[in-house]
Amino acid sequence: MNPYVLLISSILFEVFGSSMMKASNGFKKLVPTVGLVIGMGSAFYFLSKALEHIPLGTAYAIWSGAGTALTAIVGILVWKEKFNLKILLGLLIIIAGVVVLKLSH
């Protein structure tokens, strides 16, 4: 399987797991807590498989940067967290950093 498909899968599971962490209300709700465990476990599994073919620095930069940006977007859209110009600028900088790291290989 394409290692970047594995990496994207890992990112999506990480975003899901992070969202379930918020929904679990400090591990007080069972179903979101189970979703958190499944999401994060799957994220690390797929990341480990992607790392068999993608350099660690590149994979982790993409994983953490895209995961951070997507989780922030989920926070804004689902959890109605604040959004302003500073947040947008921060997200754009994260995305630009990931692109630059990817282009360096």
Phi, psi and chi 1 to 4 in degrees:
 res  aa     phi    psi   chi1   chi2   chi3   chi4
   1 MET       -  147.0  179.4  174.4  -85.9      -
   2 ASN   -59.1  127.2 -176.5  -38.7      -      -
   3 PRO   -63.4  -27.1   17.1  -26.6      -      -
   4 TYR   -75.1  -26.9  -73.8   96.1      -      -
   5 VAL   -66.8  -41.3  171.0      -      -      -
   6 LEU   -62.1  -42.0  -65.8  169.1      -      -
   7 LEU   -65.6  -42.9 -174.6   57.7      -      -
   8 ILE   -63.5  -40.9  -69.3  167.2      -      -
   9 SER   -60.0  -43.5  -61.9      -      -      -
  10 SER   -60.4  -43.4  175.3      -      -      -
  11 ILE   -62.3  -45.4  -68.4  164.2      -      -
  12 LEU   -65.2  -39.5  -65.9  175.8      -      -
  13 PHE   -66.4  -36.0  -84.9  111.9      -      -
  14 GLU   -66.4  -41.6 -170.8  -90.9  -26.6      -
  15 VAL   -64.2  -42.5  171.5      -      -      -
  16 PHE   -60.6  -47.9  171.7   75.7      -      -
  17 GLY   -60.5  -41.3      -      -      -      -
  18 SER   -64.5  -39.7  -64.4      -      -      -
  19 SER   -64.7  -39.0  -60.7      -      -      -
  20 MET   -68.8  -29.7  -68.6  -64.4   97.9      -
  21 MET   -62.3  -43.5 -170.9 -178.6  -46.5      -
  22 LYS   -63.2  -44.7  172.3   83.9  171.9  170.9
  23 ALA   -69.1  -23.3      -      -      -      -
  24 SER   -71.8  -14.1   76.3      -      -      -
  25 ASN    55.0   54.3 -166.6   26.4      -      -
  26 GLY    71.4   35.9      -      -      -      -
  27 PHE    66.4   23.3  -59.5  106.6      -      -
  28 LYS   -88.2  -19.0  -65.9  175.5 -172.7  161.1
  29 LYS  -109.4  124.8  -63.6 -179.4  179.6  178.4
  30 LEU   -65.4  -51.0  179.1   61.2      -      -
  31 VAL   -61.9  -48.2  172.6      -      -      -
  32 PRO   -64.4  -31.2  -22.0   32.1      -      -
  33 THR   -65.6  -41.8  -61.3      -      -      -
  34 VAL   -63.6  -41.2  170.9      -      -      -
  35 GLY   -60.6  -38.4      -      -      -      -
  36 LEU   -61.8  -48.3  160.3   66.2      -      -
  37 VAL   -63.1  -45.1  171.3      -      -      -
  38 ILE   -64.6  -45.3  -69.1  169.4      -      -
  39 GLY   -62.3  -49.4      -      -      -      -
  40 MET   -71.1  -38.7  -69.7  -57.0 -168.9      -
  41 GLY   -60.6  -44.9      -      -      -      -
  42 SER   -65.3  -40.1  -61.5      -      -      -
  43 ALA   -59.1  -47.1      -      -      -      -
  44 PHE   -70.5  -32.9  -75.0  113.1      -      -
  45 TYR   -62.6  -52.3  171.7   77.1      -      -
  46 PHE   -65.7  -35.5  -75.4  111.7      -      -
  47 LEU   -63.3  -42.8  178.8   59.0      -      -
  48 SER   -63.3  -36.4   72.1      -      -      -
  49 LYS   -69.4  -39.1  -61.9  -50.4  -91.7  179.5
  50 ALA   -64.2  -35.2      -      -      -      -
  51 LEU   -68.3  -11.6  -73.8  172.6      -      -
  52 GLU   -68.6  -19.1  -67.5  174.8   -0.2      -
  53 HIS  -128.3  -17.8  -54.8  -78.6      -      -
  54 ILE  -112.2  136.4  -57.8  171.9      -      -
  55 PRO   -56.6  143.8  -22.6   31.7      -      -
  56 LEU   -54.2  -49.2  175.8   61.6      -      -
  57 GLY   -60.5  -43.9      -      -      -      -
  58 THR   -66.0  -48.7  -58.8      -      -      -
  59 ALA   -62.5  -44.8      -      -      -      -
  60 TYR   -69.6  -35.9 -164.8   73.5      -      -
  61 ALA   -63.2  -45.3      -      -      -      -
  62 ILE   -65.6  -46.0  -65.8  169.3      -      -
  63 TRP   -61.1  -51.0 -174.5   78.6      -      -
  64 SER   -72.0  -40.0   60.9      -      -      -
  65 GLY   -67.1  -49.7      -      -      -      -
  66 ALA   -66.9  -38.8      -      -      -      -
  67 GLY   -62.6  -42.6      -      -      -      -
  68 THR   -63.3  -47.2  -61.0      -      -      -
  69 ALA   -64.1  -46.4      -      -      -      -
  70 LEU   -67.1  -37.7  -71.7  172.9      -      -
  71 THR   -65.4  -38.7  -59.8      -      -      -
  72 ALA   -63.1  -40.3      -      -      -      -
  73 ILE   -65.1  -42.0  -67.9  167.9      -      -
  74 VAL   -61.5  -42.1  167.5      -      -      -
  75 GLY   -58.5  -40.1      -      -      -      -
  76 ILE   -71.1  -47.0  -67.9  162.3      -      -
  77 LEU   -77.8  -41.3  -63.9  176.2      -      -
  78 VAL   -93.5  -45.6  175.1      -      -      -
  79 TRP   -96.5    3.1  -59.0  105.4      -      -
  80 LYS    57.2   37.1  -52.5  -60.0 -176.9 -145.8
  81 GLU   -75.8  159.1  -65.2  174.7   -6.1      -
  82 LYS   -65.7  153.2   71.2  176.5 -177.5  171.6
  83 PHE  -140.3  130.3 -179.5   74.9      -      -
  84 ASN  -149.5 -176.1   56.4   41.1      -      -
  85 LEU   -62.8  -37.8 -173.8   58.2      -      -
  86 LYS   -64.2  -41.2  -70.8  179.5 -175.1  177.4
  87 ILE   -65.1  -44.7  -68.0  169.6      -      -
  88 LEU   -58.8  -46.2  175.5   62.6      -      -
  89 LEU   -60.9  -43.8 -179.2   60.2      -      -
  90 GLY   -60.4  -44.2      -      -      -      -
  91 LEU   -63.7  -41.2  -67.8  173.3      -      -
  92 LEU   -64.6  -37.2  -67.9  174.4      -      -
  93 ILE   -66.5  -41.4  -70.1  169.4      -      -
  94 ILE   -60.2  -47.6  -70.2  168.3      -      -
  95 ILE   -63.2  -42.5  -67.5  165.9      -      -
  96 ALA   -62.2  -40.8      -      -      -      -
  97 GLY   -62.1  -41.7      -      -      -      -
  98 VAL   -63.8  -43.3  168.7      -      -      -
  99 VAL   -62.5  -44.7  168.9      -      -      -
 100 VAL   -62.7  -43.5  168.5      -      -      -
 101 LEU   -62.5  -40.4  -81.1  169.0      -      -
 102 LYS   -65.7  -40.9  175.4   61.0 -178.7  131.7
 103 LEU   -70.6  -17.6  -67.9  175.4      -      -
 104 SER   -77.1   -9.2   69.3      -      -      -
 105 HIS  -105.4      -  -72.9  -89.6      -      -
